[in-house]
Amino acid sequence: MKGGDGTTEDRSPQSDAAEDEPRYEPAPSLGRLMLGLLVFVLAALVVVLGGVYFS
C-alpha cells in the first residue's frame, strides 16, 4: 500500500489479526513448579506443627 506521501506501509492483514489474539504466558518450567510445591508443603507443615505445639 502506498501512503499519501508516496511511502509504502509494511502493515499486512495478517499482522493486524495477530495483534488481536490474546497472548498467553508460557507454562512454568518443571523446576519452578517443584519449587512452588515445596514452598507450599513447607508452609502447610509450619501451620500444622504450630497448631500442635500451641494447642
N, C-alpha and C positions, 0 to 999 in steps of 0.2 A: 504494500500500500504506500502511496505517496501522500505526504502531508501537504499542507498549504504552502510551505516554503520550499518544496521540492525535495525534502529529505524523506528517506524511507523509514518506515516503522518496523521494528523487529517483533511486534506482537503477532501471535498467531491464535487462531481459535482454540487450539489445544492448550496453550499456556493459560488462557482465561479459565478453562474448565478445571485445570489442575489447581488453580488458586481457590476455587470454591469448595473443593473437597476438604473435609476435616482432616487435620493432621494428628496422628497418634504418636505417643512416645513408645520407643521400643521396650520390650519386656525386660525386667531386671535380669541380670546375669545370675547364674546358679550360686555363685559365692555371695553376692549381695543378698539374695533371698535367704540363704542359710544364716547369714549374719543377723538379719532381721528376725528370723525364727529363734535364734539363740538368745537375742536380747529379750524377746517376748517370754521365752521359757524362764530365763533368769529373773525377770520382773515378777512373774507368777510365783516362782519359788520364794522370792523375798516376801511377797504378800502372805503366802501360806505359812511360812516359818515365823514371820512376825505375828501372825494371828495366834499360832500355837504358843509362842513364847509369852505374849502379853495376856493370854487367857488363863 
